[in-house]
């Protein structure tokens, strides 16, 4: 590991991932459990929350253990059926984030190529940015679902 490389970009990326996880927790805590999987949206608030967290978990698991498994099976709405269970899962994802970022010594490591989720070599920076975009997109869909259920002005403080 390169101890001489600054961690400015790594630290910035970690803050952004932390922000996504905190936003997911805030959203989970802002709705009642019965609203998490309420339809009519074709994909519910809870499903989008879980997809966002699963994208994060897959990347962090890949970076720390080279296991790029899709966490689909243990992130089903039937398994994570309440706000409490989703928050526990988000805490586990946050722990995985911390482990992954502890393993990145400095900004220079972001230019290294890793075997990514597709099995093809990808630059670490690209993997992280792609994950951040996907996770943020699912979070945005969850917020949009909430707005569809309640209208623009009915919820307060939702990010």
Secondary structure, 3 states (H helix, E strand, C coil): CCCCCCCHHHHHHHHHHHHHHHHHHHHHHHCCHHHHCCCCCCCCHHHHHHHHHHHHHHHHHHHHHCCCCCCCHHHCCCCCCCHHHHHHHHHHHHHHHHHHHHCCCCHHHHHCEEECCCCCEEEHHHHHHHHHHHHHHHHHHHHHHHHHHHCCCCCCCCC
